[in-house]
Amino acid sequence: MKKFLVINTSYFGDVLLTDTLCQNIKLEYPDARVIFMVNKPFYEVAKYMEGVDEVLCYEKAGTHKGIAGIFKFLNEHRESLKDSIDIAFVLYGNERGIVIAKALGVNTIISDNRGIFHYLFSTISVEKNHLGSVQQENASLLTSLTKKDVVDLPIKYTPPLVAETYVQKLLSQLGIKLEDELVGLCTTSKKLEKDMPVSTAVQVIADLNKAGKKVVYLGAGSRAAEYVTELHAHGCKSFIDLTDKTSIAQLAAVIQKCTAVISVDTGTLHLTCALGVPLVALFYINDRKHLEKWAPAKYYPHVLLTGNIVAGDILNSLQTLLVSEGTL
């Protein structure tokens, strides 16, 4: 049985988009064990992805911060992992990941790194510049090992029963009935230029309410909380605010309860894809290269809107999507 270490200590969506690599490893090596090293806040992302057997938490902003943190991490895991891993895939040229893999005795390290550690540790380097989407690029790391094309598979995420139970109770407490038609709305990301204008959100929420749908606001962190305050200041309060009320697995369980999700370019968008829930994907950055890398693949049920997006476009696209999916 081969043992693989996949190292991706980046963000929510980046971790999800590594799932096609994990699934391809399992296709090529059915008895393989896939260990995923992830930044601690995104532990639940990796844990419930298809093809992942075990998750290692790397706390970049805390316990494992800096060079001393690397040594601490190695001390924590050296006994269980030393010389037991056959191949490591290091995502996004992560030099920290290369050092850790080498220190754990991994002989075959595959990454897209071109820095000094690539040459010092003789990693197998992969050219990723023109391979299409981030999802495809991540999966293509396996080609350097197998010399075969990878299978372009959808990312898949399955929240645990405990998360589904929590969400059922939460929604019930918030007055949501089984027959209510929920539409998830995610308006914020890490970058302001990718966010939905508040005025657009006000109109979208009002139009959805008129159509008999209940809006579930999906967000986390200070930016989402501030956005909700701005909505209230505009007199918009007819939505269910779940900001910071769920873990990532619980967020997935909420999305599963939705007829569809409207989301800007952020982790929630990719999670919706991984759950197979119909999606209206909003990319306010209308750049061809950015869209090629980050927009949902054709096999996800979605409508893609870009550039100068108005509320009417979003509502029309949602209706078209629900008709095509047979849910309207």
Order of alpha helices (4+ residues) and beta strands (2+ residues): beta-alpha-alpha-beta-alpha-beta-alpha-beta-alpha-beta-alpha-beta-alpha-alpha-alpha-beta-alpha-beta-alpha-beta-alpha-beta-alpha-beta-alpha-beta-alpha
